[in-house]
Amino acid sequence: MMRYLAPYQTGLWLAEYLDIRCQLCRIYRSTPQAQLAHAYPSQSKENRDDAATQFLSTRPSLITKYRQQINQRFDSGLLCKHCHHSIAWLPKPFNVDIAAGTILPIQAATYYDYPMRQAIRAFKYHENMTKLPLLLHTLRQLPRPHGCHKNNSVIVAMPTTEQRLIKRGFAPVLILAAQLSKHWQIPIWQGVERIDNTVSQQGLTRAERLSNLDNAFALTEKPPVKRLLLFDDVATTGASLQALGQAIYSQTMPSTIDESHATDYYHIRAYALAHGSQS
C-alpha cells in the first residue's frame, strides 16, 4: 500500500514543512495545530524525527541547507486561523441501524460545503494533489476514539471495486484513510472487498442508495481486533457506511448474542471526512 501512497506523502511533507503559507487562502501564514481551537495535539517528537528522517533521506543534497528550516516547520500546520475557523464545524454524530437493536454511530470532521465540496471533488475525480493538504487538515480535527489504539483497533477504509480503481487510477478514500491512520496511530485493515458493480451513489435517494448496495461487501479474512473504525470520504445519508457495517456485522456476529459476553464481540464505529448532500 505504501508504494501507492509515497507520492502523496511527499507532497504533504512539502506543504506542511516547507511552505509557510496557508494551503487554502495562500495569503496568511499557517498556524500550528496546537494553537487552533478543537485541534488534535501536534505530532510527538518521535513522529517528527521519523518524518524528517524519511524526507531528508530522499534529498541528501538538501540535508545541510534545510535541516534547521525543516525542524522549525514541524509545528507550523497547514491553514491559517481564519481559514481554519471557516471549516472547523464538527457536525453532530448521527446513527444508522446495522442490525436489530444495533446502531452504527457516524462522525464526520466537517460539512460537505464550500470549500470542502470543491476540494474533495477536485481530489477524488481529478487527482488534484493541491487540495490534499486541506483535506488532511480537516481530518486532523477528528479526535481519536476514546479507548482505541494500535493494539485493539483498526481503520477499515471504504473499499472500491477493481473496475473503478482501474478507471480512476488511484484510491482516494484509501489515501485519506492512510493519513487518518498516521494521525490516530491506528493501522489500516483491508480485509473487506467490494464485490458489486454498482453505479455512483451521487444523486440517489436513501432508498435507492441502500438498494444499490445490496450484497456489496464481503470479508476476505477475520478482523484481527475487536474495534473496527469504518471510514469514508463523504457520508451523505450514511448508506454506504451502513451497508459496510451490516456486512461486517452479519459475517462476524453470531445470530444471538449473550449480553453477559457482549465484550467478546466486535465494536463498530464510523467516520467520514465530510457530511452533507452530494446531489
C-alpha positions as a printed NumPy array, in Angstrom:
array([[  0.   ,   0.   ,   0.   ],
       [  2.788,   2.442,   0.867],
       [  4.092,   2.139,  -2.694],
       [  0.968,   3.93 ,  -3.909],
       [  0.911,   6.472,  -1.088],
       [  4.513,   7.685,  -1.371],
       [  3.916,  10.486,  -3.939],
       [  1.033,  11.89 ,  -1.895],
       [  3.002,  11.735,   1.354],
       [  5.902,  13.597,  -0.223],
       [  3.55 ,  16.336,  -1.402],
       [  2.086,  16.677,   2.082],
       [  5.525,  16.927,   3.663],
       [  6.429,  19.729,   1.271],
       [  3.191,  21.585,   2.042],
       [  3.439,  21.15 ,   5.794],
       [  7.127,  21.551,   6.47 ],
       [  8.472,  23.897,   3.787],
       [  5.571,  26.13 ,   2.715],
       [  4.716,  28.738,   5.33 ],
       [  1.539,  29.934,   3.609],
       [ -1.986,  28.785,   4.378],
       [ -2.92 ,  25.991,   1.993],
       [ -6.401,  27.438,   1.432],
       [ -6.171,  31.231,   1.14 ],
       [ -2.451,  31.297,   0.261],
       [ -2.228,  34.709,   1.932],
       [ -1.626,  34.335,   5.668],
       [  0.964,  32.253,   7.437],
       [ -0.189,  28.81 ,   8.519],
       [ -0.792,  28.275,  12.236],
       [  0.452,  25.379,  14.402],
       [ -2.218,  22.782,  15.103],
       [ -1.708,  23.165,  18.851],
       [ -2.798,  26.814,  18.613],
       [ -6.032,  26.088,  16.75 ],
       [ -9.323,  25.535,  18.598],
       [-10.585,  21.947,  18.56 ],
       [ -7.326,  20.787,  17.034],
       [ -5.855,  17.423,  17.859],
       [ -2.489,  17.562,  19.691],
       [  0.503,  18.112,  17.445],
       [  2.862,  15.342,  16.441],
       [  5.081,  13.806,  19.075],
       [  8.83 ,  14.41 ,  18.872],
       [  9.336,  10.787,  17.835],
       [  6.926,  11.153,  14.909],
       [  8.526,  14.436,  13.89 ],
       [ 12.015,  12.975,  13.883],
       [ 10.824,   9.949,  11.92 ],
       [  9.148,  12.119,   9.278],
       [ 12.182,  14.36 ,   8.973],
       [ 14.486,  11.388,   8.551],
       [ 12.302,   9.908,   5.796],
       [ 12.075,  13.231,   3.956],
       [ 15.779,  14.035,   4.157],
       [ 16.793,  10.515,   3.098],
       [ 15.165,  11.175,  -0.279],
       [ 17.011,  14.512,  -0.707],
       [ 20.562,  14.04 ,   0.682],
       [ 21.844,  17.177,  -1.061],
       [ 19.407,  19.322,   0.969],
       [ 20.334,  17.984,   4.401],
       [ 22.696,  20.762,   5.424],
       [ 20.726,  23.581,   3.831],
       [ 17.269,  22.689,   5.082],
       [ 17.692,  20.686,   8.302],
       [ 17.201,  23.692,  10.582],
       [ 14.359,  25.056,   8.442],
       [ 12.55 ,  21.713,   8.487],
       [ 12.918,  21.324,  12.238],
       [ 11.379,  24.766,  12.734],
       [  8.464,  23.963,  10.445],
       [  7.141,  20.792,  12.093],
       [  4.543,  22.642,  14.157],
       [  3.512,  25.171,  11.526],
       [  0.321,  23.451,  10.4  ],
       [ -1.466,  23.753,   7.078],
       [ -4.086,  26.515,   7.449],
       [ -4.18 ,  29.978,   8.964],
       [ -6.578,  30.723,  11.823],
       [ -9.053,  32.49 ,   9.535],
       [ -9.402,  29.552,   7.16 ],
       [ -9.378,  27.005,   9.97 ],
       [-12.358,  28.64 ,  11.658],
       [-14.226,  28.767,   8.347],
       [-14.295,  24.948,   8.168],
       [-13.925,  23.853,  11.815],
       [-17.575,  22.954,  12.373],
       [-17.642,  19.442,  13.78 ],
       [-21.073,  18.026,  12.825],
       [-23.149,  16.215,  15.407],
       [-22.805,  12.417,  15.025],
       [-25.782,  10.569,  13.584],
       [-26.806,   6.92 ,  13.787],
       [-27.877,   4.265,  11.291],
       [-29.129,   0.755,  12.047],
       [-26.964,  -2.201,  11.069],
       [-28.917,  -4.91 ,  12.906],
       [-31.891,  -5.271,  15.222],
       [-31.05 ,  -3.23 ,  18.294],
       [-27.601,  -2.319,  16.974],
       [-26.706,   1.13 ,  15.687],
       [-23.664,   2.458,  13.858],
       [-22.662,   5.965,  15.026],
       [-21.175,   8.116,  12.258],
       [-18.981,  11.141,  12.993],
       [-17.761,  13.49 ,  10.25 ],
       [-14.938,  16.014,  10.522],
       [-16.823,  18.823,   8.759],
       [-19.747,  19.59 ,   6.459],
       [-19.824,  18.954,   2.722],
       [-19.972,  22.676,   1.902],
       [-17.654,  25.208,   0.301],
       [-14.663,  24.936,   0.236],
       [-14.646,  21.252,   1.23 ],
       [-17.036,  20.18 ,  -1.53 ],
       [-14.811,  21.646,  -4.248],
       [-11.636,  20.294,  -2.643],
       [-12.994,  16.757,  -2.251],
       [-14.301,  16.662,  -5.813],
       [-11.044,  18.001,  -7.242],
       [ -9.004,  15.395,  -5.372],
       [-11.416,  12.495,  -5.839],
       [-12.294,  12.929,  -9.506],
       [ -9.255,  14.743, -10.893],
       [ -6.444,  13.615,  -8.552],
       [ -5.678,  17.246,  -7.725],
       [ -2.953,  16.949,  -5.11 ],
       [ -3.027,  20.644,  -4.277],
       [ -6.295,  20.019,  -2.385],
       [ -4.892,  17.204,  -0.251],
       [ -3.359,  19.43 ,   2.48 ],
       [ -6.77 ,  20.999,   3.135],
       [ -8.36 ,  17.549,   3.413],
       [ -5.596,  16.386,   5.75 ],
       [ -6.007,  19.451,   7.967],
       [ -9.723,  18.717,   8.233],
       [ -9.145,  15.049,   9.082],
       [ -6.94 ,  16.137,  11.961],
       [ -9.962,  17.687,  13.641],
       [-11.323,  14.195,  14.315],
       [-10.249,  13.211,  17.844],
       [ -9.106,   9.625,  18.199],
       [-11.968,   7.47 ,  19.554],
       [-11.746,   7.013,  23.306],
       [-10.099,   3.743,  24.274],
       [ -8.875,   2.973,  20.754],
       [ -5.196,   2.445,  19.989],
       [ -2.954,   0.479,  17.637],
       [ -3.223,  -2.743,  19.637],
       [ -7.006,  -3.014,  19.845],
       [ -8.373,  -1.149,  16.794],
       [ -8.102,  -0.954,  13.011],
       [ -9.363,   1.501,  10.398],
       [-11.457,  -0.012,   7.6  ],
       [-11.397,   2.247,   4.538],
       [-14.46 ,   2.092,   2.28 ],
       [-13.442,  -0.461,  -0.379],
       [-13.759,   0.227,  -4.088],
       [-14.281,  -2.174,  -6.97 ],
       [-11.41 ,  -3.266,  -9.173],
       [-13.157,  -1.777, -12.198],
       [-13.495,   1.616, -10.549],
       [ -9.9  ,   1.518,  -9.326],
       [ -8.666,   0.808, -12.855],
       [-10.845,   3.558, -14.313],
       [ -9.859,   6.17 , -11.725],
       [ -6.237,   5.119, -11.444],
       [ -5.947,   5.644,  -7.688],
       [ -7.87 ,   5.048,  -4.449],
       [ -8.757,   8.444,  -2.899],
       [-10.508,   7.026,   0.179],
       [ -7.568,   4.749,   0.952],
       [ -5.165,   7.687,   0.666],
       [ -7.253,   9.711,   3.108],
       [ -7.589,   6.698,   5.421],
       [ -3.803,   6.332,   5.429],
       [ -3.494,   9.919,   6.644],
       [ -6.077,   9.278,   9.36 ],
       [ -4.157,   6.137,  10.296],
       [ -0.994,   8.169,  10.733],
       [ -2.848,  10.834,  12.728],
       [ -4.506,   8.377,  15.1  ],
       [ -1.606,   5.887,  15.124],
       [ -4.091,   3.104,  14.333],
       [ -3.368,   0.685,  11.443],
       [ -5.494,   0.134,   8.359],
       [ -7.052,  -3.29 ,   7.814],
       [ -8.038,  -4.252,   4.264],
       [ -9.99 ,  -7.412,   4.966],
       [-13.155,  -6.371,   3.138],
       [-13.676,  -6.368,  -0.614],
       [-16.329,  -4.661,  -2.69 ],
       [-17.952,  -7.251,  -4.917],
       [-20.639,  -5.169,  -6.564],
       [-20.604,  -3.249,  -9.803],
       [-22.974,  -0.539,  -8.641],
       [-23.461,   2.885, -10.107],
       [-22.301,   6.002,  -8.274],
       [-24.269,   6.854,  -5.141],
       [-24.325,  10.532,  -6.085],
       [-27.832,  11.87 ,  -6.666],
       [-29.652,   8.764,  -5.393],
       [-32.298,   8.807,  -2.672],
       [-31.605,   6.949,   0.579],
       [-33.784,   4.008,  -0.501],
       [-32.011,   3.88 ,  -3.865],
       [-28.604,   4.037,  -2.157],
       [-29.439,   1.102,   0.118],
       [-30.829,  -0.96 ,  -2.769],
       [-27.762,  -0.089,  -4.838],
       [-25.515,  -1.538,  -2.121],
       [-27.28 ,  -4.873,  -1.554],
       [-24.646,  -7.6  ,  -1.058],
       [-21.898,  -5.142,  -1.952],
       [-19.27 ,  -6.168,   0.6  ],
       [-17.645,  -9.411,   1.695],
       [-14.999, -10.187,   4.303],
       [-11.874, -11.861,   2.973],
       [-10.473, -12.595,   6.423],
       [-11.415, -12.378,  10.069],
       [-10.865,  -8.966,  11.714],
       [ -7.652,  -9.041,  13.777],
       [ -9.049,  -6.911,  16.627],
       [-12.4  ,  -6.169,  18.263],
       [-12.716,  -2.456,  17.428],
       [-13.395,  -1.564,  13.797],
       [-13.39 ,   2.079,  12.715],
       [-15.052,   2.422,   9.302],
       [-14.037,   5.381,   7.147],
       [-15.424,   7.056,   4.02 ],
       [-14.735,  10.399,   2.386],
       [-18.326,  11.701,   2.332],
       [-21.272,  10.453,   4.373],
       [-24.438,  11.757,   2.772],
       [-27.193,   9.58 ,   4.228],
       [-24.709,   7.093,   5.672],
       [-25.973,   4.348,   3.33 ],
       [-22.535,   3.177,   2.201],
       [-21.166,   3.017,   5.74 ],
       [-24.386,   1.354,   6.857],
       [-24.053,  -1.349,   4.169],
       [-20.395,  -1.894,   5.074],
       [-21.269,  -2.108,   8.77 ],
       [-24.125,  -4.53 ,   8.079],
       [-21.822,  -6.769,   6.039],
       [-19.175,  -6.874,   8.765],
       [-21.767,  -7.386,  11.485],
       [-23.632, -10.185,   9.676],
       [-20.414, -12.002,   8.757],
       [-18.767, -11.799,  12.18 ],
       [-21.555, -11.803,  14.745],
       [-23.446, -14.932,  15.849],
       [-27.2  , -14.951,  15.287],
       [-27.774, -14.497,  19.019],
       [-25.601, -12.541,  21.418],
       [-25.452, -13.324,  25.114],
       [-25.362,  -9.924,  26.856],
       [-23.056, -11.319,  29.511],
       [-20.446, -11.9  ,  26.79 ],
       [-21.078,  -8.749,  24.756],
       [-17.493,  -7.56 ,  25.193],
       [-16.292, -10.657,  23.335],
       [-17.757,  -9.353,  20.093],
       [-16.87 ,  -6.581,  17.68 ],
       [-17.489,  -2.892,  18.258],
       [-18.036,  -0.894,  15.074],
       [-17.98 ,   2.882,  14.64 ],
       [-17.843,   5.004,  11.502],
       [-16.121,   8.232,  10.497],
       [-16.101,  10.446,   7.437],
       [-14.251,  13.465,   6.176],
       [-17.458,  15.373,   5.412],
       [-21.202,  15.046,   5.953],
       [-23.841,  16.54 ,   3.699],
       [-25.594,  16.28 ,   0.355],
       [-23.817,  15.172,  -2.811],
       [-26.78 ,  15.867,  -5.08 ]])
